[in-house]
Amino acid sequence: MQLATSAPQRAQRPDPGKTYWLALAAYREPAPTPEDPEAVEIPQYVSDAVAAQMLRRINAYAERMRSSGRADVWRRMSRLQFSRDSDSGLRATDVTQGGEKGEMIGTRANLLGRYSRAVSVMVAGSRPSFSARSIASSAEAVAQVNACNALLDFVLTKKKGEQQGKRAELFMQLYGEGWLSATWDERAGKPLGQDAQGRQRYDGDIRITAKRPDEVVRDIDLDETSEHEWLIVARQVNRWKLAQQHPQLADYIRETDTRTELETIRDNLRLDGLSDGRRRNGDTVTVYELFSPPSILVPEGVYAMLLGSKLIALDKALYDDLAHYEMIAEYEPGTKNGHSFLWDLCGLQQCSDSVLTAIISTIENYGKPVLFIPEGSMLNTDKSTQMKAFHEVRGTVKPEFVSLDPGILQPLMAARQSYQDDLTMIAGVNDTVMGDASKSQSGEALATLSALAQQSVSSLQGAYVDGLGDMMFGSTLRFRRFATEERIIQVTGNTYTSDVAKFKAADIASIDGIDMQLDAAIMRSSAGRKEVADKLWQAGPGVVITAEQYLEVQSTGRLEPITKKPSSAQKLIEAENERLREGKQCMVFDTDDDRAHIAEHSTNLDDPDLRMPNEDGTQKPGVMVTNEHIQQHMQALLRKTPDICAALGQQPLPSVMMAAMAPPAPPPGQGGDAQPGEGEQPAQESPPNVGGPVPTGAGAGLPPTGIGGADVAATEMPATA
């Protein structure tokens, strides 16, 4: 069976019983043809052995999940989260009647689902701040960082990366762990033409999906300190498309039954009653994909696709990593399995539902008036509803009735309140997070309560940020390897303004990681955002904020609308430092923050290697250009008036501020002695060149030498050693 032709040939035929199964999967035998004398093929026994190993691990994982009780916990959480009771017939969507005569009347108050949604808002309600990280610090690397940040925004927004991240966070709450995958779909994107076999080719696109733990099979013997060497991931595909892609196995794909032991567990998580017959007769089948990145034992890695009991694909690794990234807040000791604190709410939720049923049943059976209808009466009560407002009793003798004692309900109500208090305490939420602010008196108190609640879910927040960051870096690796053609992506940006950008793989060649940072707890609550926005609004001259920026900070919690200018200015300074060190000139504009430029550019001169003169005694070009550039910023800073500084959100020099505040000189002839130059026409001061470059050389009134030159004393600036 010839499934792949790209892996190298092994010199000696391996023994399946004595060979590591992943190393066996990489074995190929020669199969030369007149067209390709170097062609190789996969022996049938290798394909069968790898399929058997994958199937054995899938079933072993399913058995471990069942025997450890995890599969039952998953089943219970799926039902309790989505309005159903895990054991009884109670549902939050309706009222259920039971008992011998329908005397038991109950429903559910889905507190667990409410707490879960409140926790999700605290964990994933705000997008974490992120920035690509480059292995270099050159101006080109800075440009690549900017391009990668735009690409990641495209992945999060347009490719639903953030949406899938929130789904994985929900899985982490319900099932103890969630997974995010970043794979490349070679049959997506724009058409590029046809290949040699006449099949349509596409430029491909990223595919981001969230996975539950029942869909990610791993080594069941690993502990929490171990790293995964392989993953077997379940994926739903259309059997007809799959048959078209693998015509040699089309009949098998169309007719096979894909049920495994893990499918039984997966069916228990569903709420729609999926049957075996529907699976066999439907368009969708489950395939299991093996991902094993390159390693010492298997230098080129392994990729395989299993359908039923047969491999339909086997090749070297598609990616340099597992392409699936875990989101786990807590590991169970000694295992690689995740744990969720919401599991502790299951029993209390069912106790609360039981007491609620008792309360409703008691009120329904004993809390209604009794209507006695004597025999022979013509009173017609057929039009009454199912739950009547009274009980009917018919007969000749009026019986004695037991009325409801209000004291009977008090212990039930107290028990239910106790269960609810325990649920709230274990979930780590408070009234403010749940939307009840009636007990608080100030915005600061609301922000504090919200921040305290968010601290209780810090482990979930950390796992969410780490998982999202790993997925984003994986997406970067996918684009860097497969996005060979230039493409146009739509970028939303941190300020929610749409734009388009061109992109190709070479634009992110130096990216080696993604730095993630979750906003402060106070910024993830509406009260905290309002508090920060109010303080920024009242900050004064140092911070320039518009009404639109104020409203955006308050509504979204993102500070980018205000910090975008300082961040972009810092990136500009860093890029200029690189150019200055190389001896290249940079322009100076009156809109620059001269104080920041002077401070940052002077760090170039802190480099001993750069300060040392050349062998002939002359200064290095980087020193001379940096000196000249700093002088230009000093001159620009001296020329800025307080009004210009206020408009730019900068602080003027104290000397300039004092000169502006000094009283004007008296007119000639009105008091005081005549001033030097009296009668002469005062020189006209030229206005600042706002937005334009500062002239250099003699035209700018600058000395021809650097800061360390002897002619610096001719200016009004202090000399620098």
Secondary structure, 3 states (H helix, E strand, C coil): CCCCCCCCCCCCCCCHHHCCHHHHHCCCEECCCCCCCCCEECCHHHHHHHHHHHHHHHHHHHHHHHHCCHHHHHHHHHHHHCCECCCCCCECCCCEEECCCCCEEECCCCHHHHHHHHHHHHHHCCCCEEEEEECCCCHHHHHHHHHHHHHHHHHHHCCCHHHHHHHHHHHHHHHCCEEEEEEEECCCCCEEEECCCCCEEECCEEEEEEECHHHEECCCCCCCCCCCCCEEEEEEEEHHHHHHHCHHHHHHHHHCCCCCHHHHHHHHHCCCCCCHHHHHHCCEEEEEEEEECCCCCCCCCEEEEEECCEEEEEECCCCCCCCEEEECCEECCCCCCEECHHHHHHHHHHHHHHHHHHHHHHHHHHCCCEEEEECCCCCCCCCCCCCCCCEEEEECCCCCCCCCCHHHHHHHHHHHHHHHHHHHHHHCCCCCCCCCCCCCCCHHHHHHHHHHHHHCCHHHHHHHHHHHHHHHHHHHHHHHHHCCCCEEEEECCCCCCCEEEEECHHHHCCEEEEEEECCCHHHHCHHHHHHHHHHHHCCCCCCCCCHHHHHHHHHHCCCHHHHHHHHHHHHHHHHHHHHHHCCCCCCCECCCCHHHHHHHHHHHHHCHHHHCCCCCCCCCHHHHHHHHHHHHHHHHHHHCCHHHHHHHCCCCCHHHHHHHHCCCCCCCCCCCCCCCCCCCCCCCCCCCCCCCECCCHHHHCCCCCCCCCHHHHHCCCCCCC
